[in-house]
Amino acid sequence: MRWPQGAPPRQRKEQQPRYKVVSNAGGDVEAVEEEENQDVSKKGRRQGKKRVSAPDGVLQPVKLSRADLYKPPTNEELSQLKETENLFHSSLLRLQIEELLKEVRLKEKKKQRIDAFLHEINTLLSTVPETAEADITDQTWLPKHVRVPLLQVPFGVKGKFHFLPPAAVKVVGSYLLGTCIKPEINVDVAVTMPREIFQDKDHLNQRYYRKRALYLAHIAQHLAKKQLFGSIKFAYANSNHLKPVLLLRPQGKDEKLVTVRLYACPASGFFKPSRFHPSKNNVRLAWFLEQAAPGEGATEPPTPHYNNSFLCDTVLESHLHFLSGAAADFPGMRDGVALLKVWLHQRELDKGLGGFSGFVASMLVAYLLTKHKISRMMSGYQVLRNALQFLATTDLSIEGISLSKDTDGSLPTLTDFQQAFEVVFVDPSGLVNLCADMTASTYKQVQFEAKHSMDVLDDKTVDGFQLLLLTTKPLLRTFDHVFYLKPVSKLQGACKKMQLLNELMDRGGNYVATSLPFITSLLARGLDERALLLTHSLPQTQEWPIDADPPKHKDIGHLSFGLLLAPEFAASVLERGPEADRPEAADFRRFWGEKSELRRFQDGAICEAVVWQADTLAQKRLIPERIVRHLLQLHAGIPESSICYTGAVLESVIKTRREPAGTGEEAMAGVIRSYDDLSRKLWKLEGLPLTVTAVQGTHPALRYTDVFPPAPMKPDYSYHERSKEKESLLPLADKPCPAYIPPMKVICHMEGSGQWPQDKEAIKRIKAAFHLQLAELLSQQHHFLCRPAASHTDVYKDGYVFRLQVAYHREPQILKEVVTPEGMLKYRDTEESQQLELETLHLPYLTSCLHGLQQQHPAFSGTCRLAKRWISAQMLSDGLAEECVDLLVAFLFLHPAPFTSPSCPQVGFLRFLHLLTTFDWKNAPLIVNLNSELKDADYTEIKNEFVASRTDLPIMFISTPRDQRCSVWTKERPSAQVAFRPPLDFYDVLIHLNPKQIPRHLEGVDRPVKSFSRGMLKSDAPVKTLSFPVVDYDPVQCYLQELRENVWFPYASYCRSIYLHLMGSWQAWPLLSYLNRQLASSGCGLLRSKDIFWGGPWKDVFLFCIKHPLLSGAGCRCEEILSCSCVCKTITIFTATPYAIPYLLPYHMPFTIIPYVPQNWGVYFK
């Protein structure tokens, strides 16, 4: 194997100090150097282990010994500390980067095995036999088990081919530079084809590419006979179908260690570079169309992509020399390139046709070095930052860059490249555009990601390392709208309709690569300000066996497109064009087709315009979809059936059947309007002894997060009976239960006064009086129907019921007062005071903040409601507070990094699921910075407090500006993850409910075709309301609560989306409940669910088995008690130790003891 001159010598592995990450007493994470030969006493070692150990992987504060604490730093440590202070936010970021580089770099032992494998390949390549000369089209000399790895269309090509052993075999690419990273280690090997193989005109009509493919096919035939290889396959280099490569993998356990890619390239100096100028033609149109040659003087279109692809094979070695010189004495470049490759890989930008590959990233860093934008003294982190900064501020699709320093006039200029390619980055030779296949939309995505990444790195409140280098960004979670084009064969017709014959010939018949730039340009113009970013997936083809035909263009599967929407413009129904008398009007009409029409605007102008009919916000969110479908059909001939659009697939589960049939935003707007009007009337209410200082709603609908917002209701009296005492309506037993009317709680804060009592019971009586007076005044002054109670006043307004609750700001503090036996007054949190603070302080603050968040991010409401719908579908509504879900979704909008804030409910919901499954709840607090009230110091303090008190905090810890240390919404309720329709097979009991008595059964995922009349009139029906409607009546929830209070159903749950079944697990019958009380009093452990083994049922009898150590003591020879019961008043017990049972059973419960004879069981369970 001959290594190229200038390649860097293999570096010896330096002995680096080992580090471990620990937490100091303040909660900060530090790096502690471990000395290999440290003299530590056994006692000190034991104490150190005791300090560092943490139960269940929870971070714990660690105390350093006095010697370690006051040990003076070395010069190297001082230098690192200074660099860390200047460049990194914390020492943790530096350590994280160092550890990441260790993980992705190739170990020395593996390098030695790869080197040995490369030397064996070199030996085998020199022994490949020659072949006789034959026409290129005569391929009969190839055996049947080896196919030519190239689409030979058209097949007819002039020229001769015969195989000769390689003139040279050289390793090129990132392996020698030390910048290749795991998990996929690829080693590129350039196999130089001898000059004798080529003829003068082999640059024309794909002759070179045909010879290149035949050369690799013969090598594959020879190597396939050897036992050295575990697999031999073909693949397209960077998914370019003209450039197949041969993939070689070792046999045995090393098969996944490395993939050697053989590139066939021409001998140096045979082809003149001037023939491959971007404006030159090397593919004749008559040959491509298989037509007769045109007459003299006919002009041929340029083939810049064909020429550029050819030149790439001639500069492989020179590129290695250039990068080797740049990386010499510059270790930071290797680290920076490795980090940049990881960054690109996490964003799915590095693979496929037109991707920003690791090679392009290496050349970019070398460009920055030549332009003195970075220096050889910089670290890898600095190189990464400077590269991202350059990408963020430089648009290569507008102004290209070049590495060439040659002033030769024969070389193409940047202008020549810009006329031929969308993105321009010229290599050192001045001949090759490194970004020739990259579309402008792909580079704009790279530029957008770089800008956003710089913002993340500058934000000290987030973990930039985790977000940028460890978090993947798939298309579905990154973009608001995603649509797929399938099958891609439809793009053949698109090329014809858009008249792209010349471009198709330049791309060698690849209609996907030909049409893609024009489709993205078409959609970008149509979407205009609606989309911040439009991008597409990078076409990729899979590798294939050497005995199979190469994949066709349609075999890439489907093309994916992503839209990042601008919230302020995406839902606009109007596309205003130029005035009718301007020349641009004709172009506007051609672009929009029949959708364009003349309209007169309020300013008097008559303009061309496109109006998209949409009545609801849900329909407006899908206007981008209508634009995409219309333009692709009109200009590219792609039918709507070939477009799979996923912008609002999940929104059907939150749609309402009320008019307008949207997803609830209009209904909530009606609720807000009614609430605002009530608030104004409360502020101006006359006759109260104390004024109202604040009115704050707390119902989810008032913060736009109610899954199904309340609808205005008018009760039909024929479905109710009247209560004369309370002037209220009651449901009739023979009628379906009335429609569900939820009361919307509103907190009315009264002004402070010295007349307020200081006794909690007296305060309650004063508040009851206020409730009575509020009802009286609202009835007198505004004619509202009111129903007062001691704890609240219900107000029926506009078909809604608002529940007014008076609040006094000192009441929570008074509830905390405790008098000690010594007569001292102390303040201590009580359950009552905490609940009152929750209702009157925390919940109104949360509602106010989320109401404001909805004004900034219109997708917040839909996202939150989808999340709650999913939580309910998993039967987790009682296990996760509704306000907790609101905060989790708010976190996605306030702290979206590494993404942008969602502009579509669906992508917000997908990120919600990802947050639940990936967030490290055990070792990190979720900090939701509402209204941006928290500063950097607050973040640090919250994290330190969390680490110090982790064992005393809830499983899910959510911190807000007004609740930094307690996480009031997750104290009692942890969460779990399942799917939209949970399985029923693991439930022991299914109780089928009567849908007639389920007022909210239309809110299920599987909605019934028909429903029941719920005794409500239409909104426009005249009615004279004399009695108060039935409020907050949900029989299912009442029944569920009764079941929970019964020992038979401790874990019963109900889900509106699951076939109207009420599900529960048979746990701890009355016998088991009593057994646990007896066992607890004796100091023994309680029976758990896993100690109970269920059998049966036989008819209505259940058999279960209980295991417990107590039952095997005191002479008991059997650990099992087998018990069956038809009713809870009588118990029949099968046991081998009958004398032990009476001491455990309640004296008042009759029981029968039967000897342990399995043969007798059948008598009882027939």
Helices and strands as residue ranges (DSSP letters): E 18-23, E 29-34, H 42-52, G 55-57, H 66-69, H 75-87, H 91-104, H 108-125, E 134-135, E 160-161, E 168-172, H 174-177, E 186-192, G 195-197, H 207-223, E 229-236, G 237-239, E 244-250, G 252-254, E 259-265, G 273-276, H 285-289, H 304-312, H 316-327, H 331-346, H 358-370, H 380-393, E 401-402, H 414-420, E 425-426, H 440-458, H 464-465, I 466-470, H 475-478, E 481-485, H 490-497, H 501-506, H 511-527, G 528-530, E 531-536, E 544-545, G 553-556, E 559-565, E 574-579, H 584-592, G 593-595, E 597-600, E 606-611, H 617-621, H 623-636, G 640-642, E 643-645, G 649-654, H 665-683, E 692-697, G 700-703, E 714-715, G 717-719, E 720-723, E 728-731, E 743-750, H 760-782, E 785-788, E 793-797, E 800-807, H 811-815, E 817-819, E 825-827, H 831-837, I 838-842, H 843-856, H 859-873, H 882-894, H 905-918, E 926-927, G 930-932, H 936-948, G 950-952, E 958-959, G 968-970, E 989-992, G 995-997, G 1001-1003, E 1016-1017, H 1035-1045, E 1053-1054, E 1061-1064, H 1070-1081, G 1089-1091, E 1092-1098, E 1101-1107, G 1109-1112, E 1120-1127, E 1130-1135, G 1138-1140, E 1151-1155, G 1158-1160, H 1161-1164
